[in-house]
Amino acid sequence: MPWLVFVAVLAALLVCLAWLAARSRRRGVGREIMGPVDLIYRPHTHKINQEIQIQEERMVGTPSPGDPLKRARGETSS
């Protein structure tokens, strides 16, 4: 009986960890959680993640072909 309880608790723990991993991937919080670990054990990976984050922040969405053109600031419509 104790082995059955142990296996059930272990299975529940693994299911919870799998759920947490899936949730963190969906929300994109894995980078913040693993940042200190990468900094300590894999500094090159930490630098690469910082570059990726900077590049994502710099990206500007390109307009779709059907989007109306935006006017420059200061221009008034006639």
C-alpha positions in Angstrom: 0.0 0.0 0.0 2.8 2.6 0.8 4.2 2.0 -2.7 0.9 2.7 -4.3 0.7 6.0 -2.5 4.3 6.9 -3.4 3.6 6.2 -7.1 0.3 8.2 -7.0 2.1 11.2 -5.5 5.0 10.9 -7.9 2.5 10.8 -10.9 0.6 13.8 -9.6 3.9 15.7 -9.2 4.9 14.9 -12.8 1.5 15.9 -14.1 1.7 19.2 -12.3 5.2 19.9 -13.6 4.1 19.1 -17.2 1.1 21.5 -16.8 3.4 24.2 -15.4 5.9 23.8 -18.3 3.1 24.0 -20.9 1.6 27.1 -19.2 5.0 28.9 -19.0 5.6 28.1 -22.7 2.2 29.5 -23.7 2.7 32.7 -21.7 6.4 33.1 -22.6 7.7 33.4 -19.1 10.3 30.8 -19.4 12.9 33.3 -20.4 12.4 35.2 -17.1 12.5 32.1 -15.0 15.6 30.6 -16.6 17.5 33.9 -16.9 19.5 33.7 -13.7 20.3 30.0 -14.4 21.5 30.9 -17.8 23.6 33.8 -16.5 25.4 31.5 -14.0 25.8 28.3 -15.9 25.6 29.3 -19.6 26.6 32.9 -20.0 26.7 32.6 -23.8 23.0 31.5 -23.9 22.0 34.4 -21.6 23.7 36.9 -24.0 21.9 35.3 -27.0 18.5 35.5 -25.2 19.2 39.2 -24.4 19.9 39.8 -28.1 16.7 38.0 -29.1 14.6 40.1 -26.7 16.1 43.3 -27.9 15.4 42.3 -31.5 11.8 41.4 -30.7 11.3 44.8 -29.0 12.7 46.6 -32.1 10.5 44.8 -34.6 7.8 47.0 -36.1 4.9 45.3 -37.8 4.8 45.8 -41.6 1.5 47.0 -42.9 -0.7 44.6 -44.9 -1.4 45.4 -48.5 -5.0 46.5 -47.7 -4.1 48.8 -44.8 -4.7 52.5 -45.3 -1.6 54.7 -45.5 -0.8 56.7 -42.4 -0.1 60.4 -42.8 3.0 62.0 -41.5 2.8 64.0 -38.3 2.0 67.6 -38.8 0.1 67.0 -42.1 -3.5 68.2 -42.2 -6.1 66.7 -44.4 -7.5 69.1 -47.0 
